[in-house]
């Protein structure tokens, strides 16, 4: 029966992989990051600077120079062949990740075997667990993001995981060093090795990292100097760090509207505490014979601590969620299920209609970051990995009660939090030079069309949704002297410039991360509120907002 379950799960994996690849290939912007790698290295071969490359979508090459050496072969074959190989390799990496994590899940189930358990049952349980992990990984957002963008992140996770949980050997630690030379975040595993007393592993990892960097310096001296002398610290090159896709502590603090002067200090202090707790808990798990759990926990710390943790970086969190689901205890199973749900669905978008309060919406939008931090602080729980599997019914009822109380308490806490207006650093109001851009000014073009667009109401506007922001564009009547936008309750409003773009017509345009709690207020010259628009800001993209006058 279990063999049949494993076979059915692998069929499900194959279907999910084929459908995912087909959907990626249908996208006009498919494998955009892979195209950046290819374009940047093509420019490098032609003698142009690696870090001066800018793709048609605005993306630069952001990895250390050694990554360019590793990726160099993709410029020697046609791009179509590279795309096919990359998609296949990503699916293979999912299976490679599923094997050790599935075995760790099965080991947790058989740590305290039930009466009558046999070695054959344990082997079958491992096969089912591996297949289940592969299916869940494939449908989770991080793997889908790796497929869509053609990202290296999943290969970095695989290298660090295999090295972090490998048995003692003369090569253990090398993969972490190579992975860190391609992408810096696995360097946290060196600290984990040191804390666990694995000094040779730490030495090999650092040695491999330095050797890879030295090789890149010898072959690409100008690019190496450019990167290590300044490009490495320019995180703004990577994109808008305040967007919801960046589910790190840094991204969450940016969305919270923390004062720019205090942000670096607060971020550094939080990251120091989070990484210290995660590494110490990982050491405890390693001593309990759970190297897989320990490695995944350290990986989750890299997601939380990195200044930038896009969706494709968050494979570690999916692995952690599945290990929680497979552990003992109702609280941990439910926590794992909730974390897994946040990694498959975008809770901020799915639950926005029922969030009701800005604080709750903030929790939903940052659920992945909050989950990663909570995991680093709490760990998997040593008791959960060694406890007796047979629990009395009374204990189970208490477990469910604890889950309910904790969930309601978390929702109540966030419900009463008034987010400041500064909690939307994505916000930008556009000026007269931007009027020519149809992406920003889309409701009308020219004097006649804009004059007809107005309905006599104080404000007439339209909304347009994009991946990480919503745009609002419209016109105002002659009676409006000031237009203010509140992104969330509390804090000062943002004044929207009213632009005399055409004779007799004033228009405006701005963007915001979300309109879930936005409010637009129009004022007369004497300071009287003429009209307020709140629910209308959540209108469907491309539709004209309805008007509501104040009494």
ABEGO torsion letter per residue (X at the ends): XAAAAAAAAAAAAAAAAAAAAAAAAABAABGAAAAAAAAAAAAAAAGBBAAABBBAAGBBBABBAAAAAAAAAAAABBAAAAAAAAAAAAAAAAAAAAAAAAAAAAAAAAABBBBGBBAAAAAAAAAAAAAAAAAAAAABAAAAAAAAAGBAAAAAAAAAAAAAABBBBAABGAAAAAAAAABAAAAAAAAAAAAAGBAAAAAAAAAAAAAAAAAAAAABAAAAAAAAAAAAABAAAAEBAABAABBBAAAAAAAAGBBAAAAAAAAAAAAAAAAAAAAAAAAAAAAAGBAAAAAAAAAAAAAAABABBBAAAAAAAAAAAAAAAABBEAAAAAAAAAAAAAAABBAAAAAAAAAGBAAAAAAAAAAAAAAAAAAAAAEAEAAAAABBABBBAAAAAAAAAAAAAAAAAAAAAAAABBBBAAABAABBBBBAAAAABAAABAABBEAAAAAAABAGBABBBBBBBBAABBBBBBBBBAABABBBBBABBEEBBBBBBBBBABBGBBBBBBBBABAAABBBBBBBAAGBBABBBAAAAABBBGBBBBBBBBX
